[in-house]
């Protein structure tokens, strides 16, 4: 499994085309996505899938790296076991080595200020360079930085919730047309029934969770109407009921309604839409239940669960709500929101569904990278530089240790060379020559020397702007070590039928 994702590592890594059982096709080189979509049966291999998920949760980027490192460590463990070393000794040595590795990486790191926008953009670009949409990194990287900095609360900078950044995908156009919208975007059109409005200025917006349609009885029953007069009376009552609701809504000055999707009955009927259009109220229906929290936070309003609680102070205010034609469909934009919450929307465009999905995944990785930098404000060089430096320093440390422990740490130091080796291999360079030269440059004290895949040689990778957050490197080492230690301790697989 580690070898399967190894070819996807780095800027020159290859992509995987995954065909699922349902006939869906996915093109990606995101390690977590590849492993998630693979049908893994072997129980120990499933741990590697969980490992990439953990890295995705902890750092968001480096999901391929963590699996490649784990695979390389496991390979070294095999040779240590065959030499007759006990698994517990190997496990303890690996634990010590991973703690030492974090110290080495932290010593290499360069502190970063959040006001240094250029460095943040460089980190996001490095993350995007290995993706299918790498040619658009000059657009997507600044966009990711702006999106995260918009939602960061200065009082609690370490709590960045990426759910405050809503990504809306719309087919049509190219990735170049991707934009950040300070407001709300709905991938649906306005209700046009009975000539409803499609544009409202100075909008007063209500988010409602009740239905504007005739009431239903609480218990399942049927009413038999045998007389036309009675039928007319029922229809008249229904009309009056709906009119009464709309008058209450209109009285508060509300002119835009966002109606939550209802699973019990229609949230609105043709009749209620007709009356709402007459009352000059713009209607967006079928808003998903899980979007309500994001919408209310953005609009700084409260959701209304009952018509009796419809009060003016629960409304949100915006300068403009309008329907815009985009691609083969329409979207609704709400802009100029007053007292807007710390949220933002990103409208992602793409020429086909595969590009669109991969652009979203790549953007998510870039957002995670900026989130890592906000949480832990340190940068580290990329291009295999930290791994080679780790390998060199752990190798030197192994000579100081006694007995089996030193022997194990030396093997783990060698295992980390897999990252620069793979980067060189995927770029079509000679991996043995490149890694040997890299080792030599680091021995001379050039700790930021790394593989420049564009020039095909070793350069100072910090000057080339190939940087990544410290958190991505430290979490990949610690998580991989923890997973390998867990697998090491297993001596038998018992299958219970």
C-alpha positions, -999 to +999 in steps of 0.1 A: +000+000+000+028+024+008+044+017-026+010+023-043+008+059-030+046+065-032+044+074-069+020+102-060+045+120-038+058+155-047+053+180-074+062+155-102+042+127-087+016+108-108-021+109-102-044+080-096-076+073-114-100+055-090-130+037-104-156+028-076-181+000-076-209+024-084-191+035-116-179+068-102-144+080-115-121+100-093-087+115-104-066+126-075-031+124-059-043+132-024-031+103-002-061+104+022-086+103-008-067+075-026-066+053+005-101+061+015-115+050-018-094+018-020-112-014-007-087-026+018-093-060+034-061-068+053-066-056+089-031-042+094-034-023+060-066-007+073-044+009+100-025+027+072-058+041+059-067+053+094-032+068+096-037+090+066-071+100+080-054+111+113-028+131+094-057+147+074-074+157+107-042+168+124-025+188+096-046+184+065-016+180+042+012+154+041-013+125+039+009+107+013+041+114+031+029+099+064+020+065+047+053+064+027+073+070+060+052+043+078+059+019+050+096+025+050+098+022+088+079-012+086+104-024+060+133-015+084+115-032+112+113-064+092+150-066+088+155-058+125+131-086+134+149-110+111+181-101+129+166-115+161+158-082+179+127-083+201+097-062+189+095-044+223+131-032+220+124-019+184+091-003+196+108+016+225+137+027+203+112+040+177+094+060+204+126+076+216+136+084+180+103+101+172+106+123+202+142+132+192+130+138+156+104+164+168+132+183+187+154+183+156+126+196+134+117+223+159+153+235+160+153+237+122+121+257+120+118+294+112+093+315+132+066+332+112+044+363+118+007+361+106+012+396+092+038+381+067+013+373+040+040+364+014+052+335+036+017+322+040+011+323+003+044+305-003+033+277+020-001+273+004+017+273-031+040+245-020+009+224-009-008+231-043+023+224-064+019+186-062-018+187-071-036+183-105-045+220-104-009+231-097-009+256-126-036+276-108-016+279-075-009+316-081-047+321-078-057+295-053-029+301-028-037+338-020-074+329-020-068+302+007-047+327+028-074+354+026-102+329+034-084+316+066-074+351+077-110+362+073-123+336+097-095+337+123-107+353+156-078+375+169-087+366+205-086+328+198-062+324+170-055+287+176-092+278+170-096+280+133-128+261+122-126+253+085-164+248+086-166+286+086-153+285+050-180+272+028-169+259-006-196+260-033-188+240-065-203+251-098-197+234-131-187+256-160-158+280-167-123+271-156-105+270-122-093+305-131-129+317-125-127+306-088-135+335-065-140+343-028-173+359-019-176+380+012-212+369+020-233+339+011-236+318-020-264+293-027-260+268-055-297+270-063-321+295-079-347+317-064-383+305-065-397+319-097-433+308-092-460+335-098-433+360-110-413+361-077-385+386-073-349+378-083-332+409-069-337+427-036-317+457-023-316+466+014-327+431+022-341+420+056-335+383+057-353+357+078-342+321+081-373+301+089-377+264+100-415+262+096-437+256+065-458+282+048-484+257+037-518+244+050-514+226+083-517+189+086-533+170+115-510+155+141-524+120+137-528+100+105-564+103+094-586+111+064-615+136+062-644+129+038-659+160+023-693+153+006-705+189-001-690+215-024-698+243+001-677+225+027-649+221+002-650+258-006-649+266+031-618+244+036-600+261+006-610+295+019-596+286+054-564+274+039-560+307+020-568+328+051-543+307+071-515+313+045-524+350+041-523+354+079-488+340+080-476+362+052-491+393+068-471+386+100-439+381+079-445+413+059-453+434+091-417+429+103-404+444+070-389+411+059-383+409+022-361+378+018-371+343+031-347+314+034-369+283+040-354+251+055-360+219+036-389+200+051-391+162+051-427+159+063-446+181+038-439+208+012-423+239+028-442+261+004-471+255-020-479+272-053-505+292-035-482+305-007-455+313-034-481+333-053-490+354-022-453+358-013-446+371-048-475+396-044-460+407-011-427+414-029-408+388-008-379+369-025-380+332-016-351+307-015-365+273-006-350+239+003-321+252+024-304+221+038-307+216+076-269+213+081-264+247+064-286+266+088-259+271+114-234+285+089-261+308+074-273+322+107-236+328+118-229+347+086-260+368+086-258+373+124-295+364+127-315+338+145-334+309+129-372+312+134-390+279+143-425+292+146-446+320+130-455+333+165-418+340+172-413+360+139-398+393+153-378+420+135-348+416+158-343+381+145-337+392+110-304+396+092-296+426+070-277+428+037-273+454+009-281+430-019-296+396-026-296+387-063-298+357-086-268+354-110-266+332-141-235+311-140-224+283-163-254+262-171-274+272-140-280+300-116-268+309-081-280+333-055-255+357-039-260+377-007-235+405-004-229+435+018-241+418+050-242+441+081-225+428+112-213+397+093-200+368+113-164+355+108-172+333+078-166+334+041-176+315+009-154+303-019-171+297-053-150+270-071-154+266-109-142+238-132-146+226-167-157+191-156-167+173-125-134+156-120-114+189-121-140+205-099-138+178-072-100+178-073-099+216-071-120+214-039-097+188-024-066+208-033-081+240-018-090+221+014-053+210+017-041+246+012-066+259+038-054+232+062-018+244+056-027+280+066-046+267+096-015+248+107+006+280+104-020+299+124-020+272+152+018+268+152+036+297+137+067+280+124+079+273+088+102+245+077+119+239+043+103+213+020+119+193-008+132+164+014+154+188+034+139+180+069+139+143+063+176+142+053+186+164+082+166+141+105+183+111+090+218+126+095+211+138+131+194+105+142+223+086+126+248+106+146+227+102+178+226+064+172+264+062+176+261+077+211+234+051+222+244+017+234+236-018+223+204-027+203+189+007+208+216+024+187+213-002+160+175+003+158+177+041+157+203+038+129+178+018+109+150+043+115+174+071+103+179+052+071+141+047+067+136+085+065+157+088+034+127+073+015+111+108+011+140+125-008+146+092-027+110+091-038+109+128-047+140+124-069+126+092-084+092+107-093+110+137-109+129+113-132+162+121-116+188+095-105+178+090-069+211+075-056+232+104-070+208+130-057+204+115-022+241+110-019+248+147-028+220+158-005+235+139+024+269+154+016+255+190+015+237+185+049+269+171+064+286+204+054+260+223+074+235+233+047+204+223+066+180+239+041+195+221+010+167+202-007+158+187-041+147+213-066+126+191-090+122+219-115+160+224-120+168+188-113+195+196-088+202+204-051+196+240-041+187+260-010+151+252-009+141+280+014+153+305-012+132+287-038+101+294-016+094+257-011+082+258+025+057+239+047+043+243+082+063+226+110+031+209+122+028+189+089+063+174+094+061+168+131+027+152+130+037+129+100+067+116+119+049+111+153+018+095+137+038+072+114+059+061+144+028+055+166+012+034+138+043+013+132+047+007+170+012-006+171+017-030+142+050-042+156+034-053+188+010-076+169+023-111+167-007-129+153-040-121+135-070-141+149-100-142+126-133-150+143-159-164+119 
